[in-house]
Amino acid sequence: MKKKIIKHNINQSILNNIIYQPKITEQLIYQYWEKNDFFKTHIKKNKENYSIVIPPPNITGNLHMGHALQHTIMDILIRYQRMQGKNTLWQGGTDHAGIATQLLVENKISYEENKTRYDYGRKNFIKKILAWKTTAITNIYNQMKRLGNSINWKNERFTMDNKFSKAVQTAFITLYNNKLIYRGKRLVNWDFKLRTAISDLEVKKYKINSYIWYIKYPLKNNKINSDNTTHIIIATTRPETIFGDTAIAIHPHDSRYNQLIGQYVKIPIINRLIPIISDEYVDINKGTGCLKITPGHDFNDYQIAKRHKLPIINIFSENGNINKHLNIFDFQGQYCNKFSSNIPKEFQEIDRLIARNKIINKLEELNFLVSKQSYKVTKLISDRTNNTIEPLLTDQWYINMKKLSQDAIMAVKTGRINFFPSQYKNLYFSWMQNIEDWCISRQLWWGHRIPAWYDQYGNIYVDYNENSIRSKNHLDSNIHLTQDENVLDTWFSSALWSFASLGWPDNHKTLHNFHPTNILVTGFDIIFFWVARMIMLTMYLLKDEHGNSQIPFKMVYVTGLICDEKGKKMSKSKGNIIDPIDIIDGISLEELIAKRTSNMIQPKLADEIKNNTKKKYPNGIQAYGADALRFALTELSSTERNIIHLDIKQVINYRNFCNKLWNASRYVIINIKKYDFNNYEKTKHKFSNIDKWIITSLNQTIKSYRYALDHYKFDIAANVLYKFTWHQFCDWYIELTKQTIYKNIKNNTITTCYVLTYILENIIKLAHPIIPFITENIWQQIKYLQHCNTYYSIMYQPFPSFIAKNHYKKSYDDIEWIKELIVAIRNIRAETNILPNVLLELIIKTTKNKIKRRIIENKSIIEYIAKLNSIVFFNKKTILPLNNITKYIKDAELYIIFINKIDKEQEVIRIDKEINKITKKILLIQKKLNNIQFLNLAPNHIIKQQQQYLTENIKIKEKLMNKKIFLNK
């Protein structure tokens, strides 16, 4: 990067602050990144391209914890690839969210102004939505920035901006011209409040208590049934749809009724004749075995009607009332006048649920009602409005999906597109292989208006605008054109997101460089509604230079669902939602309660939510910072979990990690500030054993960490980083260096400080994709002390790589054994309540020369860290004092000598614990060695190793038992 860097103070001084305070610096750091265009895409020749398109958040509100999880994963990937020198693009943007946004603004003006959208009219109502959109996008982008998203803000998109609208029109026109989009009359999910068709995704199913009614249908000409009656009895939970019946169906093998197949019955009240048909769909054991077929208001009945070429009758209006007249169509959706369309006046233009009661009363009055029984029914509810959903026959626009699905299925089967975890491929295939045509029209005002016009003769014209239609079709002014009032399903425009956001249909260089994208990060609940449709439309509309179908992405990474610590889905009604920003910047208890109990659908739950919130967060939520939240979400992102339990304690743990890293960095910076490593020559100074050990540990960490990131195992990467940083670097290496630094031996000290810096710099480079803010802060301060004028940002530093020569096996094994020795001594102190400042004497018994060498070479370090007065080797002349405690570690026996007499009873208790531990270990090894599968599959050296472990542990147990016997004498 040769551009001039705009600098300003972004750092909380590490020298003057013991506790890291993210609230002070995170926003300053992000401003520094933004002002310097660090997220801007830089195309370098001969460099690999890497891109992700963000699943565009809906403009209906703020980001939730699910967004925080997915955005963290995407940002990790982008930062990781950027640090590997690739040309990276994270394409940002937002979705207009047709139904959800329109309903939100409708409710807003109803609450604030007591008005409806009809009071405003279409044009002015859309202005209201646009005002909302501006505010919503600002809030969403501020949240993204607070999370640390390294998005290319110079090219953010909105699914209804002008260029995107052109892409949507182009896609529709192309599909229509190629006979893949058509207009037809079909049954759809209808929301009577919104007065629009809605997708299956927006319909929830609930079991509720209701009734089933048994109703007599008279046979034509008083024919005699098998039970000597002149009627049949049907059972229905929907008596209000009786006027829409077009047949009675029975199972062909039902001996009770099969003699009636081909006969007719009269519909009660209106006396219209309908046929008795046979169909295997009918369940003989359900109800009476006679099923009323109402194809205009039941999806299963609709399919039966198509099989038997029955008429389809619509009895409901778009607002849920009974029509004045029946709307009658043939099985292909064409108007027909097959019979009278009259509905009795007393039932006309009243709500269907009121009509239900009136119809039941009329049936009872006319002696058609036999009985009613309590019954559990499935109720369809709109996820948007909480209104009951009804199947309704309407004119809609559809895409022929079967013609699009085959290539999309093959793309996954052949591995062009992969799913992670791979089991989601099966879910994808199950949907795709049973795909039905997609209803893409919605009866809304907010959305992409369908680019279709109608003339007064019913002809349809599809193009970008009216002028283009008139020009291409040579239409004169006498032909009146009216644009379709409907808009497209939001999922239609969303399905174009991977390529339309990059400039399609124009041949944009961004599209050329970054499509197909590398990965899509999304939830399992929209694999069909979004992912599959993206694959289908991309493969149809986009071709490469050879004319082959392009895919939208190479990998689909599927996340789990973020729930609370008890595994309950986060929702407003449960009062358990946590806003990511409240974790990052903190929130008081009063503000949190107000947030959780405002605008509730069920206000009666407010007190319970208030009490639960007080119990869980008595002091509100502290400001833990974006890094702590990101780290917690990364660690929780195991793809083996469909449900992710988020507890604030996990965030606190990673806040503590950040503080640990801060203090470790503080220790390093305080000690290195007097040295100039720019001229440091490693060859002049020898690394100590502990230096070689930590360099080897780092090298192994780099290898494991990169493998985890490369294979999308973010939780494993987080654990690898955490364990090395906290348990190896902070707990051990820093402690082991203190003796060298405090003694200030010149050559040793500068080498130690060099290694401290080397390890710390690698840690923060490894950690940067997960915790970008604190790592940038520390990086800047290290480089400032080193008088480095080209540091710019850590995000452009080369990502650490595994270096084969940085593997010092001997030193690594030595220090790992010494750690085991020190831990054993510390455990004895803890178990016997010996104060840390009391110096102990250690006698070591070993037959291994390498153990003796390790002790001799590292004696001063062991004495310093373990707080020992002396270390001596056991020999033939050694007489062990009675006041000793024995500990067994690999290849050695340790005798800790006490000044005072030991408590025999306490020592026996301690030994019993040791015996229990080692017994469990022995049983585990024996179980493994008795496992035939293990013996058949494991390499010989592994089996021998386990056999050796077993022998060693049995010997240690015997010695412990002997020691116990001795003490009990």
Sequence and secondary structure as in RCSB ss.txt:
>XXXX:A:sequence
MKKKIIKHNINQSILNNIIYQPKITEQLIYQYWEKNDFFKTHIKKNKENYSIVIPPPNITGNLHMGHALQHTIMD
ILIRYQRMQGKNTLWQGGTDHAGIATQLLVENKISYEENKTRYDYGRKNFIKKILAWKTTAITNIYNQMKRLGNS
INWKNERFTMDNKFSKAVQTAFITLYNNKLIYRGKRLVNWDFKLRTAISDLEVKKYKINSYIWYIKYPLKNNKIN
SDNTTHIIIATTRPETIFGDTAIAIHPHDSRYNQLIGQYVKIPIINRLIPIISDEYVDINKGTGCLKITPGHDFN
DYQIAKRHKLPIINIFSENGNINKHLNIFDFQGQYCNKFSSNIPKEFQEIDRLIARNKIINKLEELNFLVSKQSY
KVTKLISDRTNNTIEPLLTDQWYINMKKLSQDAIMAVKTGRINFFPSQYKNLYFSWMQNIEDWCISRQLWWGHRI
PAWYDQYGNIYVDYNENSIRSKNHLDSNIHLTQDENVLDTWFSSALWSFASLGWPDNHKTLHNFHPTNILVTGFD
IIFFWVARMIMLTMYLLKDEHGNSQIPFKMVYVTGLICDEKGKKMSKSKGNIIDPIDIIDGISLEELIAKRTSNM
IQPKLADEIKNNTKKKYPNGIQAYGADALRFALTELSSTERNIIHLDIKQVINYRNFCNKLWNASRYVIINIKKY
DFNNYEKTKHKFSNIDKWIITSLNQTIKSYRYALDHYKFDIAANVLYKFTWHQFCDWYIELTKQTIYKNIKNNTI
TTCYVLTYILENIIKLAHPIIPFITENIWQQIKYLQHCNTYYSIMYQPFPSFIAKNHYKKSYDDIEWIKELIVAI
RNIRAETNILPNVLLELIIKTTKNKIKRRIIENKSIIEYIAKLNSIVFFNKKTILPLNNITKYIKDAELYIIFIN
KIDKEQEVIRIDKEINKITKKILLIQKKLNNIQFLNLAPNHIIKQQQQYLTENIKIKEKLMNKKIFLNK
>XXXX:A:secstr
  S          TTT SS  HHHHHHHHHHHHHHTTTTS    TTS EEEEE    BTTS   HHHHHHHHHHH
HHHHHHHHTT EEEEE EEB  HHHHHHHHHHHHHHHHS  HHHHHHHHHHHHHHHHHHHHHHHHHHHHHHHT  
  GGG EETTSHHHHHHHHHHHHHHHHTT EEEEEEEEEEETTTTEEE GGGEEEEEEEEEEEEEEEEBGGG   
TTS SEEEEEES GGGGGG  EEEE TT TTTGGGTT EEE TTT  EEEEEE TTS TTSTTS EEE TTS HH
HHHHHHHHT  EEEEE TTSBEEEEEEEE TTS B  SS  B  GGGTTSBHHHHHHHHHHHHHHTT EEEEEEE
EEEEEEETTT  BEEEEEEEEEEE  HHHHHHHHHHHHTTSSEEESTTHHHHHHHHHTT   EE EE  SSS B 
 EEE TTS EEESSSHHHHHHHHT  TTS  EE   EE HHHHHTTHHHHTTTTTS  HHHHHH SEEEEEEEGG
GIIIIIIHHHHHHHHH B TTS B  SEEEEEEE EEE TTS B  TTTT    HHHHHH B HHHHHHHHHTT 
S GGGHHHHHHHHHHH TT B   HHHHHHHHHHHT  TT SEEE  HHHHHHHHHHHHHHHHHHHHHHHHHTT 
 GGG  GGGS   HHHHHHHHHHHHHHHHHHHHHHTT HHHHHHHHHIIIIIIIIIIIIHHHHHHHHHT HHHHH
HHHHHHHHHHHHHHHHHTTTSHHHHHHHHHHHHHHTT S    GGGS      TT   HHHHHHHHHHHHHHHHH
HHHHHHHT  TTS EEEEEE   HHHHHHHHHTHHHHHHHHTEEEEEE  TT    SSEEEEEETTEEEEEE SS
   HHHHHHHHHHHHHHHHHHHHHHHHHHT HHHHHHS HHHHHHHHHHHHHHHHHHHHHHHHHHHHT 
